[in-house]
Amino acid sequence: MLQLSHVEAAYGTSQVLFDVNLEVPQGKIVTLLGRNGMGKTTTVRSIMGQLPNKQGIRFDGADICGETPDAIARRGIGLVPEGRIVFPTLTVRENLVATAANRSRNAQGWTLERIYQLFPRLQERHGQLAQTLSGGEQQMLAIGRALMTNPKLLILDEATEGLAPVIRGEIWRCIEALKAAGQSILLIDKNLHVLKRVADYHYILEKGRTVWSGDSAALTRDAETVYRYVGL
């Protein structure tokens, strides 16, 4: 579904990505791992068209390099960015319907009712302004808003960072439910213990390059190598 081949990217004259390669097959969860500053979020920005790319990014069979972020989103990529970004002065319900779409006319598409079933807390707070929610509730809202676009691919950038353990558990439960439903996901997170259980395949970035890839069995088997790249 998503293919990155020898992707490079820069902020002005400062190059950050030098050789990023990864694939996200249909219906699979793939992780992007690495220490802070290694290029994970820059990779996401490149996929979403927020940085100029001349070549190397294909989605759903099409070359998307040079397309605008809104055009890429319309193709079916839903992004939950790092930092729990929501519309602060809109209510929970307004956030969810603001960008809602079902361009593929999926009869089993995401609706308000399905989002509320996934995150009952959001239904309880449907009339509250987003800025009054806790950090964990805002993350649930950001995920729900992305799902309301009925994405073919969902990208989660640091989905559980900074959340209380009980809220992290709810987010992981959500991700596992999405996997069971066949949702394709590119996931950035630091919890290797959980990622080995829920994800199908993993890629590690080091200084803007893909330096390791493998399934969860390989992630366990190559623990020493993996820790060298992702350990603190």
Secondary structure, DSSP 8 states (H G I E B T S, - for coil): -EEEEEEEEEETTEEEEEEEEEEE-TT-EEEEE--TTSSHHHHHHHHTTSS--SS-EEETTEE-TT--HHHHHHHTEEEE-TT----TTSBHHHHHHHT---TT--TT---HHHHHHH-HHHHHTTTSBGGGS-HHHHHHHHHHHHHTT--SEEEEESTTTT--HHHHHHHHHHHHHHHHTT-EEEEE-S-HHHHHHH-SEEEEEETTEEEEEEEHHHHHHTHHHHHHHH--
